[in-house]
């Protein structure tokens, strides 16, 4: 049996965190124990710090329980400020993508708009925002951001970004994305030159993982 103190201790240990909590949850065989674990997370989400909430939300995403915590996610999204903890915003991005409700997709778009960098700069939350959005079935609404990334990121970043897209959506949607890029015209040659590297990155970094899609 894992207690609230155990969970708080894991959260505050820089060497453990969400991965260790996911492992602890996976080892609970009894449904009542799993429910008690999730109830503890709910209690921390009501009263915890931004750091504690971020790790709890990350665990919730990792164990596939976004729908069970929809009210908590929505409440935090409604009240969060973009100046708050980046780790909390990031954890909410992925739950917003998992839920894929109109309000949660709107939140992702707000994060993308707020953290979009100037040309030739890099923003972690912008990148995570676009990645979380393209992990959903609504990825086509992100086409302008995808084009911006291809235009402004370096080749290594572009290769990984498009390999990630292929992991999430498969070859058919990747071909559709390539066609949308080609319809734009100016980026066609650049993307064509990277196709082999994109496939290699997909095989080496994503091919052995099971997609959340």
SEDREN-5678 format. One record per residue (C-alpha): x, y, z; residue number from 1. Coordinates in nm, 4 decimals, padded with zeros to 6 digits, always signed. Layout:
atom px X	py Y	pz Z	nr NUM;
...
***
This chain:
atom px +00.0000	py +00.0000	pz +00.0000	nr 1;
atom px +00.1373	py +00.3401	pz -00.0974	nr 2;
atom px +00.0512	py +00.6422	pz +00.1185	nr 3;
atom px +00.0219	py +01.0125	pz +00.0458	nr 4;
atom px +00.3534	py +01.0679	pz +00.2260	nr 5;
atom px +00.5163	py +00.8069	pz -00.0003	nr 6;
atom px +00.3887	py +00.9860	pz -00.3096	nr 7;
atom px +00.4952	py +01.3293	pz -00.1840	nr 8;
atom px +00.8415	py +01.1903	pz -00.1072	nr 9;
atom px +00.8739	py +01.0492	pz -00.4590	nr 10;
atom px +00.7537	py +01.3787	pz -00.6118	nr 11;
atom px +01.0139	py +01.5757	pz -00.4175	nr 12;
atom px +01.2987	py +01.3377	pz -00.5014	nr 13;
atom px +01.4710	py +01.4793	pz -00.8138	nr 14;
atom px +01.5860	py +01.1289	pz -00.9113	nr 15;
atom px +01.2374	py +00.9750	pz -00.9089	nr 16;
atom px +00.9224	py +01.1700	pz -00.9971	nr 17;
atom px +00.6570	py +01.0669	pz -01.2489	nr 18;
atom px +00.8317	py +00.7578	pz -01.3868	nr 19;
atom px +00.8664	py +00.6083	pz -01.0384	nr 20;
atom px +00.5020	py +00.6863	pz -00.9580	nr 21;
atom px +00.3904	py +00.5210	pz -01.2810	nr 22;
atom px +00.5942	py +00.2141	pz -01.1808	nr 23;
atom px +00.4378	py +00.2113	pz -00.8326	nr 24;
atom px +00.0901	py +00.2330	pz -00.9830	nr 25;
atom px +00.1607	py -00.0493	pz -01.2294	nr 26;
atom px +00.2570	py -00.2772	pz -00.9384	nr 27;
atom px -00.0786	py -00.2322	pz -00.7629	nr 28;
atom px -00.2808	py -00.5460	pz -00.8405	nr 29;
atom px -00.5876	py -00.4609	pz -00.6377	nr 30;
atom px -00.8459	py -00.2220	pz -00.7874	nr 31;
atom px -00.9145	py -00.0700	pz -00.4469	nr 32;
atom px -00.5456	py +00.0105	pz -00.4062	nr 33;
atom px -00.5390	py +00.1703	pz -00.7506	nr 34;
atom px -00.8435	py +00.3784	pz -00.6611	nr 35;
atom px -00.6762	py +00.4888	pz -00.3368	nr 36;
atom px -00.3652	py +00.5860	pz -00.5355	nr 37;
atom px -00.5739	py +00.7978	pz -00.7737	nr 38;
atom px -00.7629	py +00.9528	pz -00.4808	nr 39;
atom px -00.4295	py +01.0617	pz -00.3319	nr 40;
atom px -00.3386	py +01.2265	pz -00.6635	nr 41;
atom px -00.6720	py +01.4096	pz -00.6575	nr 42;
atom px -00.6001	py +01.5346	pz -00.3055	nr 43;
atom px -00.2564	py +01.6612	pz -00.4105	nr 44;
atom px -00.4097	py +01.8332	pz -00.7141	nr 45;
atom px -00.6472	py +02.0191	pz -00.4832	nr 46;
atom px -00.3846	py +02.1341	pz -00.2359	nr 47;
atom px -00.0394	py +02.0867	pz -00.3872	nr 48;
atom px +00.2222	py +02.3192	pz -00.5302	nr 49;
atom px +00.2648	py +02.3752	pz -00.9041	nr 50;
atom px +00.5521	py +02.1252	pz -00.9022	nr 51;
atom px +00.3448	py +01.8610	pz -00.7256	nr 52;
atom px +00.0510	py +01.9187	pz -00.9610	nr 53;
atom px +00.2772	py +01.8967	pz -01.2665	nr 54;
atom px +00.4134	py +01.5578	pz -01.1644	nr 55;
atom px +00.0672	py +01.4276	pz -01.0724	nr 56;
atom px -00.0726	py +01.5392	pz -01.4087	nr 57;
atom px +00.2222	py +01.3775	pz -01.5863	nr 58;
atom px +00.1555	py +01.0483	pz -01.4072	nr 59;
atom px -00.2138	py +01.0696	pz -01.4961	nr 60;
atom px -00.1209	py +01.1059	pz -01.8626	nr 61;
atom px +00.1309	py +00.8216	pz -01.8441	nr 62;
atom px -00.1200	py +00.5769	pz -01.6949	nr 63;
atom px -00.3933	py +00.6789	pz -01.9397	nr 64;
atom px -00.6357	py +00.8263	pz -01.6876	nr 65;
atom px -00.6978	py +01.1670	pz -01.8451	nr 66;
atom px -01.0741	py +01.1147	pz -01.8702	nr 67;
atom px -01.0964	py +01.0292	pz -01.4979	nr 68;
atom px -00.9366	py +01.3638	pz -01.4153	nr 69;
atom px -01.1105	py +01.5789	pz -01.6764	nr 70;
atom px -01.2650	py +01.8131	pz -01.4182	nr 71;
atom px -00.9254	py +01.8685	pz -01.2535	nr 72;
atom px -00.7616	py +01.9372	pz -01.5889	nr 73;
atom px -01.0348	py +02.1775	pz -01.6959	nr 74;
atom px -01.0286	py +02.3649	pz -01.3646	nr 75;
atom px -00.6515	py +02.4089	pz -01.3793	nr 76;
atom px -00.6617	py +02.5181	pz -01.7425	nr 77;
atom px -00.9310	py +02.7738	pz -01.6659	nr 78;
atom px -00.7262	py +02.9229	pz -01.3827	nr 79;
atom px -00.3684	py +02.8909	pz -01.5040	nr 80;
atom px -00.1567	py +03.1907	pz -01.5998	nr 81;
atom px +00.1050	py +03.1619	pz -01.8724	nr 82;
atom px +00.3608	py +03.2974	pz -01.6237	nr 83;
atom px +00.3170	py +02.9948	pz -01.3962	nr 84;
atom px +00.5415	py +02.6893	pz -01.3808	nr 85;
atom px +00.6390	py +02.5735	pz -01.7287	nr 86;
atom px +00.6353	py +02.2133	pz -01.6095	nr 87;
atom px +00.2714	py +02.2535	pz -01.5005	nr 88;
atom px +00.1736	py +02.4089	pz -01.8341	nr 89;
atom px +00.3554	py +02.1302	pz -02.0188	nr 90;
atom px +00.1811	py +01.8545	pz -01.8216	nr 91;
atom px -00.1556	py +02.0144	pz -01.8942	nr 92;
atom px -00.0752	py +02.0317	pz -02.2674	nr 93;
atom px -00.0525	py +01.6546	pz -02.2952	nr 94;
atom px -00.3683	py +01.5916	pz -02.0952	nr 95;
atom px -00.5454	py +01.8527	pz -02.3070	nr 96;
atom px -00.4347	py +01.6591	pz -02.6164	nr 97;
atom px -00.5441	py +01.3274	pz -02.4638	nr 98;
atom px -00.8898	py +01.4688	pz -02.3888	nr 99;
atom px -00.9174	py +01.6460	pz -02.7266	nr 100;
atom px -01.2212	py +01.8486	pz -02.6263	nr 101;
atom px -01.2895	py +02.1878	pz -02.7842	nr 102;
atom px -01.1853	py +02.3705	pz -02.4659	nr 103;
atom px -00.8684	py +02.1642	pz -02.4272	nr 104;
atom px -00.7626	py +02.2139	pz -02.7898	nr 105;
atom px -00.8245	py +02.5868	pz -02.7419	nr 106;
atom px -00.5864	py +02.5793	pz -02.4454	nr 107;
atom px -00.3140	py +02.4178	pz -02.6561	nr 108;
atom px -00.3588	py +02.6864	pz -02.9206	nr 109;
atom px -00.3375	py +02.9585	pz -02.6541	nr 110;
atom px -00.0066	py +02.8153	pz -02.5299	nr 111;
atom px +00.1259	py +02.7975	pz -02.8865	nr 112;
atom px +00.0291	py +03.1590	pz -02.9526	nr 113;
atom px +00.1720	py +03.2861	pz -02.6230	nr 114;
atom px +00.5057	py +03.1066	pz -02.6438	nr 115;
atom px +00.5670	py +03.1282	pz -03.0181	nr 116;
atom px +00.9239	py +03.2573	pz -03.0494	nr 117;
atom px +01.0724	py +03.5083	pz -03.2842	nr 118;
atom px +01.2303	py +03.3738	pz -03.6005	nr 119;
atom px +01.5463	py +03.1675	pz -03.5367	nr 120;
atom px +01.4693	py +03.1369	pz -03.1650	nr 121;
atom px +01.3533	py +02.8269	pz -02.9782	nr 122;
atom px +01.0749	py +02.7953	pz -02.7221	nr 123;
atom px +01.0276	py +02.4681	pz -02.5348	nr 124;
atom px +00.6603	py +02.5283	pz -02.4596	nr 125;
atom px +00.5894	py +02.6349	pz -02.8169	nr 126;
atom px +00.7498	py +02.3134	pz -02.9379	nr 127;
atom px +00.5572	py +02.1014	pz -02.6851	nr 128;
atom px +00.2380	py +02.2856	pz -02.7716	nr 129;
atom px +00.2700	py +02.2083	pz -03.1411	nr 130;
atom px +00.3720	py +01.8489	pz -03.0712	nr 131;
atom px +00.0768	py +01.7949	pz -02.8399	nr 132;
atom px -00.1590	py +01.9452	pz -03.0990	nr 133;
atom px -00.0260	py +01.7334	pz -03.3855	nr 134;
atom px -00.0635	py +01.4221	pz -03.1694	nr 135;
atom px -00.4434	py +01.4649	pz -03.1960	nr 136;
atom px -00.6899	py +01.3990	pz -03.4760	nr 137;
atom px -00.7154	py +01.7777	pz -03.5176	nr 138;
atom px -00.3533	py +01.8035	pz -03.6362	nr 139;
atom px -00.4552	py +01.9742	pz -03.9608	nr 140;
atom px -00.5437	py +02.2953	pz -03.7768	nr 141;
atom px -00.1741	py +02.3206	pz -03.6899	nr 142;
atom px -00.0554	py +02.3322	pz -04.0510	nr 143;
atom px +00.0612	py +02.6946	pz -04.0261	nr 144;
atom px +00.2704	py +02.6104	pz -03.7200	nr 145;
atom px +00.4123	py +02.3027	pz -03.8927	nr 146;
atom px +00.5146	py +02.5205	pz -04.1871	nr 147;
atom px +00.6676	py +02.7753	pz -03.9482	nr 148;
atom px +00.8721	py +02.5032	pz -03.7789	nr 149;
atom px +00.9996	py +02.3689	pz -04.1116	nr 150;
atom px +01.0926	py +02.7202	pz -04.2154	nr 151;
atom px +01.2657	py +02.8172	pz -03.8916	nr 152;
atom px +01.4026	py +02.5041	pz -03.7210	nr 153;
atom px +01.7321	py +02.3421	pz -03.8140	nr 154;
atom px +01.7341	py +02.0182	pz -04.0116	nr 155;
atom px +01.7935	py +01.7983	pz -03.7070	nr 156;
atom px +01.4904	py +01.9458	pz -03.5300	nr 157;
atom px +01.2741	py +01.9177	pz -03.8416	nr 158;
atom px +01.3710	py +01.5534	pz -03.8927	nr 159;
atom px +01.2761	py +01.4622	pz -03.5359	nr 160;
atom px +00.9537	py +01.6642	pz -03.5510	nr 161;
atom px +00.8338	py +01.4877	pz -03.8672	nr 162;
atom px +00.9489	py +01.1457	pz -03.7419	nr 163;
atom px +00.7390	py +01.2120	pz -03.4318	nr 164;
atom px +00.4426	py +01.2995	pz -03.6538	nr 165;
atom px +00.4837	py +00.9715	pz -03.8421	nr 166;
atom px +00.4921	py +00.7831	pz -03.5114	nr 167;
atom px +00.1661	py +00.9438	pz -03.4060	nr 168;
atom px -00.0252	py +00.9173	pz -03.7336	nr 169;
atom px +00.1416	py +00.6689	pz -03.9647	nr 170;
atom px +00.2535	py +00.6774	pz -04.3255	nr 171;
atom px -00.0810	py +00.7773	pz -04.4778	nr 172;
atom px -00.1172	py +01.0967	pz -04.2754	nr 173;
atom px +00.2508	py +01.1762	pz -04.3244	nr 174;
atom px +00.1976	py +01.1623	pz -04.7011	nr 175;
atom px -00.1018	py +01.3937	pz -04.6597	nr 176;
atom px +00.1132	py +01.6320	pz -04.4565	nr 177;
atom px +00.3854	py +01.6232	pz -04.7244	nr 178;
atom px +00.1219	py +01.7122	pz -04.9831	nr 179;
atom px +00.0023	py +02.0059	pz -04.7719	nr 180;
atom px +00.3636	py +02.1207	pz -04.7429	nr 181;
atom px +00.4135	py +02.0831	pz -05.1172	nr 182;
atom px +00.0967	py +02.2855	pz -05.1794	nr 183;
atom px +00.2745	py +02.5643	pz -04.9926	nr 184;
atom px +00.5451	py +02.5488	pz -05.2576	nr 185;
atom px +00.8535	py +02.7090	pz -05.1081	nr 186;
atom px +00.9346	py +02.4284	pz -04.8612	nr 187;
atom px +00.8919	py +02.1318	pz -05.0938	nr 188;
atom px +01.2587	py +02.0911	pz -05.1837	nr 189;
atom px +01.3716	py +02.1123	pz -04.8221	nr 190;
atom px +01.1272	py +01.8446	pz -04.7036	nr 191;
atom px +01.2049	py +01.6156	pz -04.9975	nr 192;
atom px +01.5748	py +01.6321	pz -04.9128	nr 193;
atom px +01.5018	py +01.5148	pz -04.5571	nr 194;
atom px +01.2674	py +01.2225	pz -04.6282	nr 195;
atom px +01.5359	py +00.9541	pz -04.5912	nr 196;
atom px +01.6584	py +01.1016	pz -04.2622	nr 197;
atom px +01.3010	py +01.1296	pz -04.1334	nr 198;
atom px +01.2458	py +00.7593	pz -04.1967	nr 199;
atom px +01.5776	py +00.6707	pz -04.0338	nr 200;
atom px +01.4904	py +00.8782	pz -03.7266	nr 201;
atom px +01.1469	py +00.7194	pz -03.7094	nr 202;
atom px +01.3003	py +00.3711	pz -03.7106	nr 203;
atom px +01.5737	py +00.4502	pz -03.4585	nr 204;
atom px +01.3781	py +00.6697	pz -03.2133	nr 205;
atom px +01.0101	py +00.5889	pz -03.2499	nr 206;
atom px +00.9628	py +00.2633	pz -03.4414	nr 207;
atom px +00.9901	py +00.0405	pz -03.1344	nr 208;
atom px +00.7568	py +00.2554	pz -02.9232	nr 209;
atom px +00.3839	py +00.2027	pz -02.9191	nr 210;
atom px +00.2069	py +00.5202	pz -03.0224	nr 211;
atom px -00.0513	py +00.6883	pz -02.8002	nr 212;
atom px -00.2590	py +00.7310	pz -03.1163	nr 213;
***
